[in-house]
Amino acid sequence: MSVHGAVPVPRAAMVDLGALIRSRRNACRPRMTQAKLGDAVGYSGPWVCRVEKNELTPPWEVLVRIASILDISPAALGLVSHPPGLPISHEPARSAFEGPPTISVAPHQTPKDQEDDPVRRRNFLTGAVGLGGALVAGSTSAVAIGRPAGAVDPVAALEAALFRPAVAAPMPLNRLLLALVAARRDFREARYESLGVELPALIAAAEATRDELTGALRDKASVMVARSYVLASELTVKAHSEAAWVTADRALRAARDGGSPAPIGEAARVLAIAMRRSGRPHTAVELLTNTAMSLGGEGGSSTQSTLTVRTSLLLTAAYSAAVAGDRSSALDLADEADETAGRLPSMSDTSLFTVSASPEQRALYRVGIHNALSTPDDGIAYARSIRPAQLPTAERRARFYTDTARMWHRLDDPRRTYAALRGVEQQAPEEARRPSVRALTASLVYSSVRIPGLKEYAVRTGAV
């Protein structure tokens, strides 16, 4: 699932939020650019530009962070002590959510997985496609503002390669498939820095291979190109990079060339997420629902793969509708996703999908949907129904703790919020350094509540 849309925050009638932020940013010495402010709060420079033009209103916790960075009093931004319109719960803690989370992780790494380490795969790919060492080395030296010392920008090399493509040699399809499966494993286990370094070589090799083939073999290679760009889109979305538009568009073009319905659905999903992130949730819902209909409706004949993708499209559409404030459509689409998943012959996960249709995954989406609808109380039951160890990957387990952190934050329960944030870090440290998670952490740090260990956690994850 993706980051919540902007939460309306009442401001004094005569306050121009964009102008205030722009003037205080320009008054900084040395002058702070939009890109630097964006990175400090976990967003891009173009996003800050849209805020300063009053095209976007940042979420409450991001406004708190901006106020702190630019030394603006909260009152000047019209901030209140709690996001308006959100319920405040003083219910005593239940045992299922008390204190720091107990992390129970199912074993997921076999001896073969351990042999297939990121360095070995990186050497294999760079050697196979002849990618210059400067690309890999350059990506590992790019440290963004707000990141912990030594942390790597996971999309630096990928963004550079999108506009300066590497020259690659074709590869046998079976070797290309192995590299793609390994890259997918990196995403599922939240090894984003390694994935960002490997993807440029993988994409270059996949495109070179496709361009050398014809007929059915070319179609297979086109699917691999599409799925490599889908992974790139998933990564750029997590990093709040504007490159998500580019990777998603290329994924859909390649998927259509391949002609397989399931990859087309996967690519449409990541393109819709980019649409939603740019403030077009209604357009995203339309794309997702139309694509889902093309993959088989009620009573239609569909394969397990198309039903799985259809479920993920409907879940993403439900969340997008929630971001748009359309409660009825959001809940109806989530119900339709449950119905589609019920038609699956089994829940085995043998495909290249990054999102499955399991009951735990669907419950996790419900938590995010209710967060986006500003009805976090309704998400508690879904959160409690999920056992993190039943989620199949580190990325999904971290997502569980991220969404429950947002839920407790909206319910004005900072200690449970922090407990969930610790769960994010324990499951997947790189997830804890994502821009949106850092913004949530920063909002706790700058609140009036003092929580033991929070400041150290915030420093460790680059939130302050």
N, C-alpha and C positions, 0 to 999 in steps of 0.2 A: 504494500500500500504506500501512497504519496503523502506530502505535508499538507496540513489544513490550509484552507483559504483564509484570507484576511478577515479578522474579527472586527466588526464596526465598533469604533471607540468614540464616544461623544466628545466633542471639543467645544471650547467657547465659541460663540457664534462668530466672532470677528477674527478668530485665529486661522491663519493660512498655514496649515501643517507643512506643506511642501516648501513654502518660502522660508519658514522658520528653520527647517532642517538644512536647507541649502545655504542660508546666510551663516548659520553657526558652523557648518562644515567649512565654508570658505574662510571663516575667521580664524580657523585653527592655524597655528604656526609650529612647524611648517604646514602649508596648506594640505588639507586632506582631500584626496580625489574621491570621486564616486566609487571607483573600484576598491579603494582601500577601506572606505566605510562599509561597502557591501561585504567584503571579505570578513571584516571584523564582526559583523552580525550574522554571517552565514549565508549571504546572498551575493548576487552579481552586481557589477556596476550598472548595467542597464536596468536592473530592478530598482536600484536607488534612484536612477533617473526618473523612472515612472512614479515613484513615491513623491519626488520633488515636484513633479508636474501634477500631483494630486490625482493621478490615474489609479493608484493603489493605496489602500490603507493597510499598514503593516499589522500583523497580529499583536495583541496586547503585550506579550512578553518581549517581542522584538522592539516595540516602542520603548519599553523600559531600558533595554540595552542601548538603543540609540541615544536616549536621554543621558545615560551615564557616560557614554563615549564623548558626546558633544557638550557635556556639562550644561545640559538644559534641565531646569527644574521640572519634575513630573507635572506640576500644576500648569506650566506653560504649554505642555502638550495636551492638557485636558485629561490626563490620566487619573484614574481612580484606583483605590486600593485593591479592587477585584474586578476582573473583566465584567462589564455590565451585562445583564440579562442571563448570567450563568448562575445556577443554583449553588448555594453554599451549604455543604453538608457537615453537621456536627455529630453524625452518628458515631458511636464508639467503634474502634477498630475491630474487625472480625478476624478470627484466627487465620483464615486463609490468606489474608493480606497484611499481616502484622510484621513489622520490622523488616530487616534486610531479607530479600528473597532467598529461598533455598534453591540453589542451582543444581538441577539434576539433568545431566546431559547424557543422552543415549550415545553409545560408542558409534562413531561414524568414520573412523579412519582405519583402513585395513593396512597390512604390511605393504601391499602394492601401492596404496595411496601415499604411504610414507616415502616410498622410493620415488614417487612422481612428484618431487618437491618443486616449488616455484622456480628455483634457480636452474634445476635440470630442464624444466620445460622452457624457460626463457632462453637458455643456451641452444636447445633444440630448434626453437622457432627462429631465433636470430641467425643461426647457422643455415637453416633451411631456406630462408628467403633472402639472405644477404643484407639484412637490415644493418645500417651503420651503427657503430657503438655509440655515436654521439646522441642518438635518439634515446637509447636506454639510459645512458649516463645523465643526459639532460633532465630526464623526468625525475630521477632520484635526487636531484639537487634543488628542485623547485620547492621551497618551503613557503607556504602562504602565511599571510598575517593572521594571527589568532590560532595558529597550529602549535602544538607542543614542539619544543626544540627537537630537531631530528625527524619530525614527521614529514611525510611526503605528500605532495598534492597528487591524488590518485588519477586525475584526468589530464595532467599537464602534457604528457607525451601523446595521449590520444588526441587532444585538441590540436596540437601541432601537426600530427599526422593527417588529420582530416583535411587540412588545407595545404599540406606539403606531403603528398602521398609518397610512401616508400616504393622503391623499385624492387619487385619480388619475382622469384621464379615459380613456375607451377609446381604443385606437389601431387603425389598420388592421392586419390580421394580417401583411402583408408587412413593415411597418415594425417590428412587434414581433419578427418572426423575425430581422431584421437586428440588432436590439439584443441578442437572445439569442445569436446567433452571435458578436457582438463580445465579449460577456461571457465566453463560453466561451474565446475566444482569450486574454483576459486571464488566465484560470485556467491555460491550457496554457502560457503564457509566464511564469507565476509573478508576475504583476503583482497581488498580492493587495490592496495598499492601494487601488488604483484599483477593483478588483472589489468590495471591501467598500463603497466609496462608491456605486457604480453599482447594486448589487443591490437596495437598498430601492425605488428608483424603478422598476426593471425588474419586480420582483414586484408592486408596486402597479398598474402599467400592465397587466400580464398578467391579474391578477385582475379588474380593472375591465372589461377587454375580454371575458373569459370570461362575466362576469355579464350582459353586454349581448346575448349571442348565444344561439342555440338550435340544436338539431339537430347536424348534422355540423360546422358551424363552431364550435359550442361545444366539441365534442370536441377539435378542433384546438387551440383556445385552452387547454383544460385540459391538454393535453400540454405546451404552452409554460409554463404555470404550474408543472407538475411539474418540468420541466427547469430552470426558474429556481431552484426550491427544492433540486433536486439539487446545483446549483452552490453554493448557500448552505450546504448540508450539507458538501460537500467543503471549503469554506473554514473552517467552524466546527470541523470535525474537525482540520484542520491547526493551528488556534489552541487546541486543547484546550478549546473552549468547551462548556459544558453546553447551549447553544442548539442543538447538533447534534440532540438529541432532537426539538426542536420543528420544525426545518426538515425533518428526515427524515420525520417523521409527516405533515407537510403535503404533502411531495412524493408520498408514497404515496397519500394521499387524492385528490390531484388526478390522479395517473396512473390510478387506478382509475376516476375519473369519465370520463377520456378513453377508456378501454377498449383502448388499444394495448398489446400484450404487452411490447414492448421498453422503453417508458418505465416500465412497472410493474416490470420487472426492474432498471432503473437505480435506481429509488426504493427497492426492497427492499434493494439492495446498500448504499446509504448508511445505511439504518435499521439494518441488521445491524452496520455498523461502529460506530454509536452504542451498540448493545447490547454489543458486544465491549469497547468502551472503558469501559463501566460495570461490567465484571466478569462479563458473561454470554456468554462465548464459545460455550458449547454451544447456547444459544438462538439465537445468531447463525448457527451452522452449520445448525441445523434450518431456519430461515427461508430461508437461501441455497439449500440443496439442494432444498427443496420448490419454491421459485420457479424454480430451474434446470430441474427436472423438467417444470414447466408450459410451459417454452419449447422442449420437444422433446428427446427422448433419442435413443439410438442408432437409426438407421434411420428416424427420424421426419422429417416434412417441415417444414422451417424456412427462413425467409428469412435472408439474410446478416446483417441487423440483429439478429434474435433469436439467431442462433448466436454473434454477437460478444458480446452481453450475457450469454448463457448461459456463455460462456467466462470472462468477468470475474466472474460470480457464483461459479463453481466455484473460480477462483483465490482469491477473497476467502474462500470457505468453507475452502479448504485452509489459508490463513494463520490463520484463526480457530481451526481444529482444532489447528494447531501451537501457538498461544497457550495453548490448553487442555491442551497436553501430550499430545495424541492423535496420535502419530507415524504410526500405520498409516493412520488416516483422512486425515491431512494429505497423505501421499504418494499415496494412492489418488485423492483429489480432484484433486490436481495432474495426475496421469496422465489422469484423465477430461477435464480442461480441455484437455490436449494433443490428445486424441482428438477433442473437439468442434471445436477450432480446425482440425484437419486436414480437416474437412468443409466449411470455408468455400470458396466458389468463388473468392474473391480476397481480398487483404489491404488493399484500398483503404479509406481512412478518410474517408468523405464524410458521416458522420452527426454527431450532436451528442454522441457518447459522450466521456467523459473518460478512459476506459481502453480500449485496443484489445486485440486477441488475437494480436498479432504474436509471432514466436519470441523477440525480444528482451524483450518485456514478460513473457512466460511465464518466461524464464530469470531475469529480475529478481525475480519472485515467489518463485522457488526459493531465491534468496539469502536473502530475508526469512524464508521458511519454515524454513530451516536455522538462521538466527539465533534464531528463536523456539524451536526444538527444542533449543537449546544444542548443535548439531552444526555449528558454523561451518566446520569443515574441509571438510565436504561441500558447502558453498556456494562454495568457491574456484573450482572448475571452471566453475560457472555464471557467476560474476562475470567470469572470464577470457574466456568465450565472447561477452561483450557488448562491442560497440564503441559507446561513448556517442554518437558522431555518428549512429548508426543509429536512436537513439531520437528520436521525431518532435518532441518539445517540450522546452522548458527545464525544465518541471516534472518530466518523466520523467527527463531527464538528471541533474537535481539529486537525484532519488530514487535513481538508480543510485549516485551518490557517497555519499549518506546511508547506504544499506544496506551498501555496502562499508566505510564508516567503522565501522559497528556490527560488521561481521564482523571487521575487524582489531582492533577494541577487545576483542572477546570472545577473540581469539587472542593478547591481550597484546602487541600490536605498535603502540605509541603513535605511532611515526613514520609508518607507513603510515596509521594512523587520521587523523593530522593532514593528510597529503597528500590523503586523500579529502575531508576537511572543506574544504580549500581548493578542491577541485573543486566542492563544493556552492556556495560563495560565488561562484566564477567563472561558474557556470552561471545561478544565480538568487539574488542577494543576499538576497531576502526569505525564501527557504527556509532560509538560514543563521541567520535570526533566529527560526525556529520554536521553540517551547518545548522539544521533545524534542531538537532539534539543539543548542540552547544548553546543555541539561543534559549532553549528551555532551561538548561542548567544555569545560565547567566541570570535568568529571571528569578531563580531561587536565591542565588547569591546576593542579589541586590534587593531582596525583600527584607522585611523586618524580622523574619524568623531566623534564629541561629541554630544550625544543625551540625553536630560534631562530624567532622570529616568532609563536609560539603566543600569548603574552600579548597582543600587539597585535591579533591576530585575535580573541581572546576579547573584548577591549574594543570592537572595531569591531562585533562582532555582538551585543553586549549580554549575553554569557555571564557576565561579571564586572563 
